[in-house]
Amino acid sequence: MSRENLRYTIRPGSREDAVEAARLWMKSAEEHAAYDSVYATSPQSEKTMRRFLLDLVASSHAFLIVAVTEPEGRMIGFISGEIREGSPAFSPRTWVAVDDIFVLPEYRSLGVGRALFERARAWAEQQGATGMSLQVAAANRRGRKFYENLGFREVSIYEVLEF
């Protein structure tokens, strides 16, 4: 697939999109589990994500944005997130936290992820957000480079200690 041959639309996700977006989320989770076992999913993960994505679609403080091929209408990626207020201990900020972004591997490096992000950024700005935040797996070098190219900078390190 080349950038020139790919025809797709970026649009707000609907209730009908939640099932397919949850399936894509499961593919993302599989990739993350390869980075670290902390990302291993539970047996109910897909069902839980479907409910979560349905809640996002119904909320005015959250978003689900999807990328679908034309004319087939195949979902090839999505981004989701929500508005979050910063800590009252710091200067007041309204952030849009990106919960998930995923593009099917065969559609990566074709501009789909950037297009999803740009639509989410436009939504964030319309909501009056002062920035965006996200978490990325430490071992996800490709993802980290992608976010850096979008202008994100590393601010904190999320660490875990498993017992």
Beta strands, then each sheet from edge to edge (+ up, - down):
strand 1: 8-12
strand 2: 62-69
strand 3: 75-85
strand 4: 94-103
strand 5: 131-133
sheet 1: 1+ 2- 3+ 4- 5-
end
